[in-house]
Amino acid sequence: MSLIIKFYGNMNVIGKLLRKYRIEKNLSYLSTLFISKKASISIHKQCLYDIENNRRTVKDYELFGIAYVLDIDVNDLFKDIKNKILL
């Protein structure tokens, strides 16, 4: 039994947009790893892959680091779910 509650069957809600922004910025998984240098947050390339492919949840500090490295607002990663939760 999984202790993780899924949102519409998803492990996270930012994966698709994370991939979109990463590709738009022309960043590979490896180049995205400079999160650890710029934001002092370590995220392994496999973790990024798993987040993008909805196989892993995202920790709050990882979310901040990802947005920082992609030079976007954290809220930009939540665009896909706004219509699902706003009435």
Buried (B, 14 or more C-beta within 10 A) or exposed (E): EEEEEEEEEBBBBBBBBBBBBBEEEEBEBEEBBEBEEEBEBEBEEEBBBBBBEBEBBBEEEBBBBBBBBBEBEBEEBBEBBEEEEEE
